[in-house]
Structures are given as C-alpha cells and as structure tokens.
Amino acid sequence: MDISVVVPLFNEDESLPELTAWIDAVMTENNFSYEVILVDDGSTDQSWEVIESLRLQNPAIKGIKFRRNYGKSAALNVGFEAAQGDVVITMDADLQDSPDEIPELYRRIKEEKLDLISGWKKKRYDPITKTVPTKLFNAATRKMSGIELNDFNCGLKAYRSDVIKTIEVYGEMHRYIPVIAKWAGFNKIAEQVVEHRARKYGTTKFGFSRFINGFLDLLSIFFVGKFGKRPMHFFGSLGVLSFFLGIVMSLYTLFEKQYLIWKGLPYRDVTQQPLFYLSLVAIVVGSQMFLAGFIAELLSRNAPERNQYLIEKRV
C-alpha cells in the first residue's frame, strides 16, 4: 500500500464527508493505493455514525473509536499502530489542512529518502491568541532540540513507515514528534510550506493550558532522550555541584570568623550569617539530588528495556 492517512478527530461530524471525499479524489487522480484511518477520540456528536456510514461507501476508510477522550497523542499512536502504508500522512479533520498537499509530500519522502516532513503553515488564519503562543513554542523547541523547523505542531506531516512504527506518542507529545523521531535516530527531517485554510466547521480545541503542558512535555522529552539510560549523569552532576558549593560556602564562613578573631576585629557567630544556612541548604539539596540519581540509576538498570537499542540494518 502506498499511503496511509491518519486523521485524529474530536467532534468533527460536519467536516468528515467533505474531507474523505477530497482525499479519495486526490488518491484516485494520482493512482495511489491508500487507506484513511479515522480515529474518533471519544466524540460526543455524530462523528462515529458518520464514520460508519463512510466506511460502507468506501472500503478504504477505516475507523477506530475511543470510549472517552484521551487526546490527540493517543489517537495518533493508535492510528500509527494500524497504518500499513509505505508513507504515512497525518492531518487534522477540520479541513484546515489540504489533501492536495499529499502527492508532493509522498514524492519527497520517496525520492529524497526523507524520514519525516513537517508542514509549515506560513500564512495562518488563526486568531492572535493562538499564533503568538505558537511562535513562542516553536522558538523554544528549536532552541532546545536543534531542529530547524518553523512549525512543529502542524497537523499535516508525512512519515516513512519505519518512523511511526518505532516511536511512541503519548501525553501531549504529538507536538514534538520531530523531536522524538530525532532522538530515535531519524535525522532526515525536512519542512514543506503547506496551505492553511480557514476553519469551515466547528470550533478550535486550542487552549492556553495546552501551551503550558506542551512546554512541560518538551522538558520531559529532552530529559528522557538525553539521560533516559544514564540518569545519574544528570542528577549526580547537579548533586555533586550543589554539595561542593555548600561545602565551599560553609568553609568560607568558618575561615572568615577565624580570620576576624586573629585580626582582633568584630565578628558574628557562624549561625548568625545567612550564608551559613544557604550552605546547609546546598549540601542537603546536593545529597538529595545524588540519591535521586542513584535510585534512578538502579531503576534504569533493572528496567526490561535497559538494553533495547534501535537497529536500522543487519548484514
């Protein structure tokens, strides 16, 4: 099969008939063998009934329904597991992504041997309350990940099948699929300017809480990707540094008192100096960080996946 189109959705019953008809027209025109996997993330409208009706009309349409709303990441992860195409395209169900982009995305994945192409909605039709946080989010992600993409959260992406069968998407991690793919060893990541259409049906699911949760997830990905198999390098380093600074500050307060006594100058007791208590806090925090790293290292060494590595080829 050439292409799998994975579409996560929540309360999008109005747009589904138009979207699937548009995808079918594009696939037929380009002679692609394809499937459309519609993942209903616990919709409360008639989305599932529409999916069942569309399935009867077109066998290439497949549906997966969650019992409740788990989020876009869960929907994508389940869709990835079900996808059988050589190239997997993800897009939103609200008609803001254009299926006309699919042929070019497919061509580039195949001809340029890319792992992942992320869409870039260069011209957007979103309110400023969404575009400004998105720009900040993209800038922070570029800085922390080293991936030069302008729009990490664009729903329209293309993947080589190996990528989506290797990575795991959970929580709110769908925003960081390029970062997850890079940490998994898929470095051939590119960008493509895509059309962004004004919303035709329904209302946006964007909220400010998603921006905060997304930033926290970015920190999680960064930590797990870099220190997941060696947590002691992170916690232990911070612990040793904090403990060392605490010792230095406490010795400074002691030697300062002795020096003032030797010179016959006025002095304060060590326990009357704020620096002494800061040094104690630093020593305690350092000890706790070191112990946290030690415990995390024990857990990591006893985890069943401790020696699981991504092997690309064997000969």
C-alpha positions in Angstrom: 0.0 0.0 0.0 1.3 3.4 -0.9 -0.2 5.8 1.6 -2.0 5.6 5.0 -3.7 8.8 6.0 -4.2 9.0 9.8 -6.8 11.5 10.9 -7.4 12.1 14.7 -10.7 13.8 15.4 -13.0 15.0 18.1 -16.5 16.3 17.3 -15.9 16.8 13.6 -19.0 15.1 12.1 -19.7 18.0 9.8 -16.3 18.0 8.1 -15.8 14.3 7.7 -17.8 13.6 4.5 -16.1 16.5 2.7 -12.6 15.6 3.9 -12.8 11.9 2.9 -14.3 12.7 -0.5 -11.4 15.2 -1.1 -8.8 12.6 0.0 -10.4 10.0 -2.3 -10.3 12.4 -5.3 -6.6 13.2 -4.7 -5.7 9.5 -4.4 -7.7 8.4 -7.4 -6.2 11.2 -9.6 -2.6 10.1 -8.7 -3.3 6.3 -8.8 -2.3 5.8 -5.2 -3.3 2.7 -3.2 -4.4 4.1 0.1 -6.3 3.8 3.4 -7.8 6.5 5.6 -7.7 5.7 9.3 -10.2 7.9 11.2 -9.5 7.8 15.0 -12.5 9.1 16.9 -11.1 10.5 20.2 -14.3 10.0 22.2 -16.5 12.4 20.2 -19.9 13.4 21.8 -21.5 14.3 18.5 -22.4 12.1 15.5 -18.8 11.6 14.3 -18.8 7.8 14.8 -22.1 7.3 13.0 -20.7 9.4 10.1 -17.5 7.2 10.0 -19.6 4.0 9.9 -21.6 5.4 7.0 -18.5 6.5 5.1 -17.0 3.0 5.7 -19.9 1.4 3.9 -19.4 3.8 0.9 -15.6 3.4 0.7 -13.7 0.3 2.0 -10.5 2.3 2.1 -11.9 4.2 5.1 -11.3 2.6 8.5 -12.5 3.8 11.9 -11.2 3.4 15.4 -13.3 4.8 18.3 -12.1 5.5 21.9 -14.6 5.1 24.7 -13.6 8.5 26.0 -11.4 11.5 25.1 -7.7 10.6 25.5 -6.2 13.3 23.5 -4.6 13.8 20.1 -1.3 11.9 21.0 -3.2 8.8 22.0 -5.3 8.9 18.7 -2.1 9.3 16.6 -0.3 6.5 18.4 -3.2 4.1 17.8 -3.5 5.2 14.2 0.2 4.7 13.7 -0.1 1.1 15.0 -2.9 0.4 12.5 -1.3 2.1 9.5 0.0 -0.2 6.7 1.2 2.3 4.1 4.8 2.8 3.0 4.2 6.5 3.7 2.0 7.8 6.5 0.3 11.2 6.3 -1.3 12.8 9.3 -3.8 15.6 9.0 -6.5 17.3 11.1 -10.1 16.6 10.4 -11.3 20.3 10.5 -10.5 20.9 6.8 -7.7 23.4 7.7 -5.2 21.0 6.1 -5.4 20.4 2.4 -5.3 16.9 1.0 -3.9 18.4 -2.2 -0.5 18.5 -0.4 -0.3 14.7 -0.2 1.2 13.9 -3.6 4.2 16.3 -3.1 4.7 15.0 0.4 4.7 11.4 -0.8 7.1 12.3 -3.7 9.6 13.9 -1.4 9.6 11.1 1.1 10.2 8.6 -1.7 12.6 10.5 -3.9 14.6 12.4 -1.3 14.8 9.5 1.1 13.4 11.6 4.0 12.3 10.2 7.3 9.8 13.0 8.1 8.4 16.1 6.5 6.7 18.6 8.8 4.2 21.1 7.3 4.7 24.8 7.8 1.6 27.0 7.8 3.4 30.1 6.7 0.2 32.0 6.3 -2.2 31.3 9.0 -5.9 32.0 9.6 -5.8 31.6 13.4 -6.5 34.4 16.0 -3.6 36.2 17.6 -4.3 34.4 20.9 -3.2 31.2 19.1 -0.5 32.4 16.8 1.6 34.3 19.4 1.9 31.3 21.8 2.6 29.1 18.8 5.6 31.3 17.7 7.0 31.2 21.3 6.5 27.5 21.5 8.3 26.9 18.1 11.2 29.2 19.1 11.7 27.3 22.4 11.5 23.9 20.7 14.0 24.9 18.0 16.4 26.1 20.7 16.2 23.0 22.8 16.0 20.4 20.1 18.4 21.9 17.5 15.8 21.0 14.7 15.3 24.0 12.4 11.6 23.8 11.8 9.2 26.7 11.8 6.0 24.9 12.8 6.5 21.8 15.0 2.8 21.5 15.8 1.4 21.5 12.2 -1.0 18.6 11.9 0.0 17.9 8.3 3.1 15.7 8.3 4.5 12.8 6.3 6.5 9.9 7.6 8.4 7.0 6.3 6.7 3.9 7.8 9.7 2.9 9.8 9.5 6.1 11.8 5.9 5.7 13.0 6.5 2.0 13.8 9.5 2.9 16.0 8.4 6.0 18.0 5.8 6.2 20.8 3.5 9.2 21.2 1.7 9.8 24.5 0.6 12.6 26.8 0.8 15.8 24.7 3.8 14.6 22.8 2.2 14.9 19.3 3.6 18.5 19.3 7.2 17.1 19.4 7.1 14.1 17.0 10.0 15.6 15.0 12.0 15.8 18.3 11.0 12.2 19.3 12.0 11.0 15.8 15.4 12.7 16.1 16.1 11.1 19.5 15.2 7.8 17.9 17.9 8.3 15.3 15.8 9.6 12.4 17.7 12.6 11.3 16.4 13.2 7.8 13.8 15.8 8.8 12.6 18.4 6.3 9.9 21.1 6.1 7.4 22.0 3.5 5.2 25.1 3.2 1.6 24.0 3.2 -1.7 25.7 2.7 -3.6 26.7 5.8 -7.3 27.1 5.3 -9.8 28.9 7.5 -11.9 26.7 9.7 -15.2 25.8 8.0 -17.0 23.8 10.6 -16.9 23.5 14.4 -14.7 25.3 16.9 -11.0 25.2 17.8 -9.8 22.9 20.5 -6.8 25.1 21.4 -6.5 26.3 24.9 -3.7 28.1 26.8 -3.3 25.1 29.1 -2.1 23.1 26.1 0.7 25.6 25.6 1.9 25.1 29.3 1.5 21.3 29.1 3.4 21.3 25.8 6.4 23.1 27.3 6.5 20.7 30.2 6.4 17.8 27.7 9.3 19.3 25.8 11.3 19.3 29.0 10.3 15.6 29.5 11.4 14.6 26.0 14.7 16.5 26.4 15.5 14.8 29.7 14.4 11.2 28.7 16.0 11.4 25.3 19.4 12.6 26.7 19.5 11.0 30.1 16.9 8.2 30.0 19.6 5.5 30.1 22.0 7.3 32.4 20.0 9.4 34.9 23.0 9.5 37.3 24.8 11.8 34.8 22.1 14.4 35.3 21.1 14.1 38.9 24.6 13.1 40.1 26.3 16.1 38.4 23.8 18.6 39.8 24.1 16.9 43.2 27.9 17.0 43.3 27.9 20.6 42.2 25.4 21.7 44.8 27.2 19.7 47.6 30.5 21.2 46.6 29.2 24.8 46.6 27.6 24.2 50.0 30.9 22.9 51.4 32.8 25.9 50.0 30.3 28.4 51.4 30.4 26.8 54.9 34.2 26.7 54.9 34.3 30.3 53.9 32.1 31.4 56.9 34.3 29.4 59.3 37.6 30.8 57.9 36.1 34.3 57.9 35.3 34.1 61.6 38.8 32.8 62.4 40.4 35.5 60.4 38.5 38.2 62.1 39.3 36.8 65.5 43.0 36.6 64.6 42.9 40.3 63.5 41.0 41.3 66.6 38.1 42.7 64.6 34.4 42.4 65.4 32.8 39.2 64.1 29.5 37.4 64.1 28.8 33.8 65.1 28.6 31.4 62.1 25.0 30.6 62.9 24.1 34.3 62.6 25.2 34.5 59.0 22.7 33.9 56.2 25.4 32.3 54.1 25.8 29.5 56.6 22.2 28.5 56.2 22.4 28.8 52.4 25.4 26.4 52.5 23.4 23.9 54.6 20.6 24.0 52.1 23.0 23.5 49.2 24.6 20.5 51.0 21.2 18.9 51.7 19.9 19.5 48.2 23.1 18.1 46.7 22.8 15.0 48.8 19.2 14.5 47.8 20.0 15.0 44.1 22.8 12.5 44.3 20.5 10.0 46.0 17.8 10.6 43.4 20.3 9.9 40.6 21.4 6.7 42.4 17.8 5.5 42.8 17.0 6.4 39.1 20.1 4.5 38.0 19.0 1.4 39.9 15.6 1.6 38.3 17.1 2.1 34.9 19.4 -0.8 35.2 16.6 -3.1 36.3 14.1 -1.9 33.6 13.3 -4.6 30.9 14.2 -2.2 28.1 17.6 -1.1 29.5 19.4 -2.8 26.6 17.0 -2.2 23.9 18.5 -0.1 21.1 17.3 0.9 17.6 19.0 -1.2 15.0 18.5 0.0 11.4 20.1 -2.8 9.4 21.9 -6.1 9.7 24.0 -7.9 7.2 
